[in-house]
Amino acid sequence: MPGTVLLLAASPLGRGRLVDAAGVLPVLAAVAPAILSGTDTANVVELADPLEPQAVLTRLRAAAAAPGPLTVYVTGQLHLDRRQRLPHLALARTTPSTVRYTALPWHWIREELRLRPAGATALLLDLHTDAETWRHLAGRPLDSGRTTEVYGRIAPPAGRWGLAEPSYMRTVATLLRSGHRPPLAELHRQALARIADEVATNIVLTARPPAPSDPHAAISAAVSAGRHAEADALAARHEQAAVRAGGPASDDALHWAEVRADLAMFAGDAARSCRAWLDVARVRLAAGQAPDAPAVEAAADRAHHQWGAIHDAARARELGPALAELRLRVPGRRQGALENVQRHLRQLQAR
């Protein structure tokens, strides 16, 4: 089965640039797609200094939905947003005061990859930070999801003068240009050995997903085979067990509710997916989670996205008022979200 490769290199265009991220792309692009992916053939998507987080999300979402192995190479810099203190990957227009709106929230990456089967997704990361973010990450590991294989490093600030070098990713690319891709754990070990003096002060990232017994693997296999009802039934059993054990607002119950919302999307049932995401958002809010909490915002955004994909006008009209009510409480990061719902709902009601 063909693999998919996403090459993402991003850093601000102005004085906030800490690392020459895009400079590593020509070296990576010179590697054969099959070697980048570790498969016989592969599709490669390259994003160099993208401007908009939503555009990156769209490419990431498409890559995550593709069948077969997915390898994501990310080079760039992490910053905390001032409001929630969450790690974001800086993009071309990012400044310290606009991180929340112009950078890619790291939890978006985690969320897009979470339904992929264990062992089918790998992240290779060369990330650099400012002093504040470095102190934050020293006590809080970067969360890339429980089904994703992760290798790389996070580097502290390089100093006052000059840009940091993405030497880990450049070394990985150089090793791959030999025409051979060893297992990623070995590739990671070889890269670290070549820049040993540098990484002595880094946070080294090494994470392996759980073994194929993970229920997500069986669900993903059913989705890949088009057995959507079977996938939803499996997830429903786990959701019901989680509700019995900890209640509907427990982490496990909410996780499986989100899985079922995504499964409805994969099955092409946008209305069911929208309704499920609305329910997730309501439960999280009722449990006391803040309207700008990442999981609440994500649920509202996904409900909004799925509502826009409903082709049946009657079903869209039915769900519109609930979405508008939610957007009053959870406006999200995109300006005009509530106005968008209200305008579209007026159009539906005028038909």
N, C-alpha and C positions, 0 to 999 in steps of 0.2 A: 504494500500500500504506500502511495507517495507520502512523503512528509511535508511539513510546513515549517518555514523558518521566518522569524520576524527579527529584523535588525533595527534596533532603536537606539539612536545616539542623539542626545539632546543636552543643551546647556544655553543659558541666557546669552543674548547677543551683546549686551552692554558690559558695564563694569562688574556686574555680578557673576561673570563667567569664572568658574574655578578650574575647569578642566577642558581641554581641547577634545571634546567628545566625538564630534563628527570626523575628526582627523583619523580615527581608527577605521571608519567605514570602507575606504578604498582597500585596506588590507583584508578586511573580512570579505568584501565583495569579490576579491580575487580568488577566494576559496571556492571550489566546485560545490554547487548546491547539495549534491548527495553527501559530500563530506561534512558540510555544515549541519546537515540533518541526521546523518547516520543511517540513511535509507538509500534504496536504489535510485530513487528520483525524488525531487523536492521542488516545491514552489517557494520562492524567496520574495519577501516584501521588505523594502528598505525605507526607513523613515529617518531623514537627516534634519535635525533642528526643526521639528514641527512647531507650528504656531499655536494650535488650538487643542486643548485636552480632549474635547469631544471628537475631533478628527482622529486622534490616537486611539481613543476608546473604540471607535468604529472599526478601525483596522485590527485592533486586538480582539474584538468580539468576533470578527470574521475568521481570524486565525484560530481562535479557540473552538469555533464551531466546525472547523474542518476535520474530517476523519483522519486517522493516522497520527503518527508522532508529531509533536510540536516542540520546537526549540526556539527560545526567545533569548536573544543576546541584547543586553541593555547596558549602555555606557552613558554616564551622566552624573548629575549631582542631586543630592537630597536636601530639602529644606523643610522646616516646620511652618505650617500656617499659623498665623498669630491668634486665630480664634480658638481652634481646637487642639493645637499642638500635635498635629498628625503629620507623618512624613509624606512628602510630595516629591515627585520627579520634576525638576525645573524644566520648562520648555523655553523656546526662543524669546518670548515676551515676558518671562517671569521676572519680577522684582521682589525684594523683601516684603513690600507692603501688599503685593497682589498674588501671593502664593496660592491662596484659596481659590482664586478664579482663573489663574493663567497657568497653573502647574497641574500635573496629573497625580491625583491622590494615589498613593501606593495601594490602598485597599481596593481600588478599582481593578488593579491587576490581579490581586488575590481573588476577588469576586468573579471575575471572568474566567478564571482557570479552575474554579473549585469543583465543577461537575465533571471535569475530565477524569478518566480512569487513572488510578495510581500507576506510575511508571510510564505514562504516555506523554508527559510534559516535563520539560527541563528549562530552568532559567540559569543563564550564565551572566553574572553581574560584575561590573566594574564601576563602583559608585563612590563619589567624593562628597564631602560635607563641609559646612561651615562649623565654627566652634560650638555654637548652640546645639545644632543637630547632632554633632559628634557626642556631646555630653548626654543628650537624650537617648541616643541609641546604645550607649555604653551600658545602660541599665534596662533597656527594653529591646529585645531582639526584633529584627525586621520580620514581620509575618507575611510569608508568601503563600500560605495555604498548606493544607495537610496532604494533598495528593501530588504536589509538585516537587521534583528533584531540583535542588538549588546548589550552585557552586559559585564562588567568586570572592570578592573582598569589598569592604567599605573602608575608605581611607580618610584620615583626619585632614584638617586644613594644611595646605602645602606651605604656607608662609605668605609674606606680604607681596613678594615680587614674582611675577610670571605665572603661567598656567601649569597645573598638574598634568602629568602624562598618564593616559589610560594604559599603563604598562601591562597590567594583568590581561586586558582584552587583546592588546597588541601581541602579547606573547602567545595567547591562545590561538589567535589567527595565524601567527607564524608557524606554530606547531601543526596546525591543520593544513597549511599550504604544502606540507610534505606529501599530501595525498592520502594520509591514513588518519582515521579518527579512532583513537582508543576509547575504551569505556570512559564516560565523563569523569568518574572519580579519579582515574589515572591521568587523564588530560589535565584536570585540576591540580593534581599533585605535581606534574611536570612543570606546569606554569608557575606554581608557587616556588618551586625549587630554583627557577631561573631568576626570580626577583626576590630571593629570600631576605636580603637586607631591607628591602622596602616594606615587605608585608609583616615584618617583625612588629611593627607598630599599628597594624591594621586589624580590623575585625574580619576574621576569615569565615566565610559562609560555606557550610557543608550540611546539607539536609537531604535525607532520603525519605521517600513516601513509605507508607505502611505496606505490607505484603498483599496480592491480588484477592485475599479473603475479604477485603474492604467491600461493604455492600455497594459502594458507589461504582465499583468496577462492573458488577452484574447489571446495575441500572444503565450504565453507559453502554454496555454491550447490547442490551435490549433496545436502546434508542438507536444505536448504529444500525441494528438489523431491522429497524422500522416497527418494532413491537412496542408501540407507545403505551398501550393499555397495560401490558405486562410491567413496563417500567414504572408507571404510576401506581400500580397495585403494590409493587415492592416498596416504593417510597411511602405509600399510605400505611403499610403495616408498621414501618419504623416510626412514622409520625404518631400513630395511635399508641404504640408502646411508650414513646417519649412523653406523650400527654399523660398517660396513666402514671408514669413514674415521677414526673416533675411538674405537671400542669402545662397549659398551652403557652405560657410565657417563658418556659424553661429554654435554655440555649439549644438543647437537642430538638425539642419540639419545633422551635422557630426555624432551626436549620432545615428540618425535613419539610416544613411548610414552604420554605424558599425553594427547596429542590423540586417540590411538586409544581410550584409556579413556573419554574424554568422548564420542567417537563411538558407542561401545557403549551409553552411557547414552541418547543421543539416539535410538538405534535400539530402545530399550526392552529391551535385554538387560542387566539389572542384574547378573546373575551374571558375565557376561564383563567388565563394567566393574569390578566388585569385584575380580576376579582380576587384572585389569590394574593397578589401583591398588595392590594388594598387591605385585605384582612391582616396580612403580616404587619403592615404599617400601623394599623389600629391597635393590634395586640401590643406592639412595642411601645406605642405612646401610652396606652392604658397601664402598662407596667412601669411607667415613670421615666422612660427614656426620653432624652431631649429631642426636640424637633430637628436640631442640626446634628444629631448623632449620625455617624456614617451609615449604620445599618438602617436607620429610619429614612434618611435621605435616599439611600439606594432603593429601598422599597417603593418610595414615592416616585422616584425617577423611572423605575421599571414599570410601575403601574401606568404611568403617563405614556411611556413608550409603547406599551402593549395596547393601550386604549387607542392610540393613533393608528394601530395596525388592524383594528376591527373593521371589517368590510360591511357587516350587517348594521345599517343605520339604526334600526330599532334597539339592538343590543348596545350600541355605542351611546344612544340617548339614555338608556337605562342606567349605565354606569357613570355617565358624565357628571351628574350632580355630586355623587360620592367622591369622585376624583377632585372636583372643584373644592369641596369641603376640606379634603385632605391638603390640597395645595394652599389653602388659607393658613393652615397650621405649619405646613412643611414646604416653604417656597423653593427650597433647593438652591443649587449654585447658579443655575442659568436664569438670568433676568427675564422676567415676563412669562414665567411658567403658568401662573394663574390666569393671566390675560389670554394666553394661548388656549387654555382649556375653555374659558368662557366664550371666546370667539368661535372656536370649533363647535361648541355646544349650541350656540345660536344658529350656526349654519345647519346643524343637524335638525334642530327644531323647526327651521323654516322650510324643510323639505316636505 
